[in-house]
Amino acid sequence: MMSRILFAFQLRKQLTITLLFAALASLLSVGAVLLYEEPHILALADARAQSPAVFTLLGVGGSASLLAHLGALLHGFLLPALGTVLAALLAARLMAAQVATGEMTYWLAMPRRRGTHVLTQWAVLLACMAIFTVIPALAAAVAALVLQPGALQPLWLAQLHLGLFLLYAAIGSLCLMLSCGMDEGRRARRAGLLLCGLLLVIGLVSRLREVPGFVRYLSFYPLFDVPALTAGRPEAALLVLPALAVLFLLVGMRWFSGRDLPL
């Protein structure tokens, strides 16, 4: 069972940084909708023809539809990268940083198991990542409704952002697992950014034709298949992401429950 008091307190505490990242992602989303005009689409196509490897690496494909356009500009690299940074920051703030500041002493003095504490912090992390997912999606939908009425498929947009949230859940759970084993927020933040950054780079590189096919299996980022989701064809492999999130949570709970803390 989760602690409702801890959940509410930590959610309020992490809300400011989450909303700041969501505002940035929303600005990018609205900007991408604004770029869905023929001159900009032709300019992107011309740039893609001149540097195909760079655009393939960043996941910037064609703009056959508004959703494909948004997926190309945002979901191939920008939003996953922003989500990675936010997840690493939140995970460090929710666990390791509280050990360093002494806040963990207060929470663990209450009659609850350590595993319950980790589970509650994980729920806070997922709630923050959900907020970070939903707000930019709504911003893109409203901008499309005003600027490009009828051009966006709402159901497919929802599927795309659901897949993005599942990716965020796996990233955040991995970062939280690392944070469960550390006593300093800075160290946990650095570890999360380095490991997830490496996995992100592997996912980007795996898009290149020259790279062997097995490379994509070294990272879970390729499971978020943007072209398939923007075409309304979500793949079953996407379900691996929530399974990984739960696995990382269980490892983190066991790690945190069995270690000595400098309280």
N, C-alpha and C positions, 0 to 999 in steps of 0.2 A: 504493500500500500504506500502511496505517496503522501507526503506531508503537504496539506493544503496551505498552511501558513508559510512554509518555506517557499512553495511554488509561487504564491502571490507576491511575496516580498522580493524574490529574485527576479520575477518577471518585470515588476515595476523598475527594479534596479537596472536591468539590461535593456529596457525599452528605448532609452534615448539613443544609444549607439545603433540599435536595430533600425529605428526610424530614420536616422541619418543615412545609413546605407540604403534603405528602401527609397528614400528621396532621390539619392544619386541614381539608383537603378531606374526609377520612374522617369527622371529626366532623360536618361539614355533611351528608354522605351518610346517616349514621346518624340524624341529627336529622330529615332528610326522610322516612325510613322511619317514624320515630316519629309523624310528623304524618299518616300515612296512616290516619286514623281518621275516622269519619263526622262528628263535631263539627267537626274541623279542616277537612275537605273542604268542608263546608257554609259554614264561616266564610270560606274562600278564595273560594268561589263568590260569596258575598255581596259580599266586597270587590272581586272582579273586576267584578261588575255595577255597582258604584258608581264605579269608576275604570277603565273598559275600556282607555283609551289607555295608562295607566301599565303595566298588566299586559301589554298587547300589546307595548309597547316592551321590557319585560324578558323577554318570551318565556314568561310564566307562563300556560299554558293550562289545560285541564281535567285532572281526575284520574280519567278513566274506567278506568284500570288503574294498578297500582303503577308500572310503567315510565313511563307517561305522566306520572304524578305526579312521579317523580324527574326526568324530562326538563324538566318545567315549572319546578320549584323550583331545580334545580341547573344543568342544561345550557344553559338559555336565556341565562343571564348569569353566575351566580356562578363556575362552574368555568372557562368561557372567560376571565373577567376574572382569576381567580387564576393561570391558566396563562400569561396574557400577562405578568403581573408577574414570575413565576418565570423565564420564558424571557428577558425583558430583563435580569434580574439575572445569570443564568447566562452569557448571551452576553457581557456586559460583563466578567465575571470570567475567562472563558476566553480572551479575546483582548486587548482594549484595556487592561484593568487590568494584564496581565502586561507590557505594554510600559512602562507607567508605573513599575512596581516593579523592572524590570530582569530579571524572571524569563525574559522572552522571549529575552534575550541568551544565557542558558544553553541553552535548547532549540534555538535556531537555530544555535548553535555546533556542534551534532551534524551528521554527514553525512547530512542529509535535505533535501529540497526544502521550500520554504515551503508549497507546495500540499498536501504530505503533512501538514504541521502543521495546516493549516486543516481538512483532511478528518478528522483524528483528533479535533480539538476538536469538530467537528460531530457525530461519533459519540458523544462524551461527552455532548453536549447532548441528543441523541436518547435516549440511555440514561436520562438523568435524567428527561426528559419521559415516557418509558415507565413508569418507576417511579412518577412522579406520577400517571399514568393508572391503573395497575393496582391500586395500594393502595386508593384510594377505591372502585374497582369491587368489590374483594373485601370491603371493609367493608360496602358496601351489600348485597351478595349474602348475607353472613353475617347481617346484621341482618334482612333479609327472610326468611331461612330460619328464624330464631328467632321473630320477631315476626309475620310474615305468611307462614307456610308455604304453598307452592304458588301464591302470588300473583305471583311474578316469573318472567318468561321468560328463562332464562339466556342462550340464544343471542342474543336481541334485545338484552339488556344488553351482551353482548360486542360486538355490532355497533355499538351506540351509543358505547361507549368506544373502539372502533377508529376510528370517525369523529372522536371527540374527539382522539385521538392524532394523526391526520393533520392536524387543525387546529393542534395544538401544534407539529407538525413545521414547518408553513409559517411560523408565528409565530416560532419559535426560529431558523429559517434566515434570515428577514428581519433579525432582531435581530443575528445573528452576522455577516451581510453588512455591516451598519452598523458593527459593532465592528471588523471587519477594516480599516476605513479610518480608525480613530481611535487616539489615543495615551493617552487618559485613560478610566479605567473610569466615572467619574461622567458624563462627556460621552456615552459610548456608552450607558450606562444611560438617561440622559435622552432621547436620541434614539430609542431603541427603544421606551420607554414612550410618548413623544409620538406617534410614527408609528403604532404598533400600537393605541394608545388611540384615535386618530382613526379608524382602520379599524374598530375595535370599535363606536364611536359610529355610524358610517355604517351598519354592519350592523344595529344596534338600530333606528335611525330608519327604515331601509328596510322594517321590518315594519308601519309605520303605513299605513293605507289612503290617507291624504291625500297621502302622498309618492309622486312619480312612480316608475314601475317601474324605470326605468334606474338609479336610485340604488343598487340592490342590486348592480349590476355594478361599482361603484366600490370594492368591498371583497371580500376573499375569505372573510370571516367568514360570510356567508349561505350559502356552500357547505356548511356544517355544518348540515343541515336536521334539526332535532330532531324535529318532528312525524313526518316520514317515517321516521326511524330508530326511533323508539319504536313505530311501527306495523309495523316489520319490513320496510320498503320502502326500502332504501338506494338512492340515486340515483347514476347514473354521473358526475354533476358532481362528486361527492366525490373522484374520482380526479385532479381538477385540483390538489388540495392537495399531494400528493406531487410532482407535476410542478413546482409553484411552489417547493417546498422544494429540489429539485435545482437549479433555475434560480438561486435565491438563493445556493446553495452555490457554484456555478460562478462567479458574478459576484464573490462574496467571495474565492474563491481567486485569481482573476485580479487583483483589486484589491490584495490583500495581497502577491501575488508581484511586482507592478510598482511598489510604492511604496517610498520611502526611510523607514527607521525611525530614530528617535533613540536608537540603542543605544550 
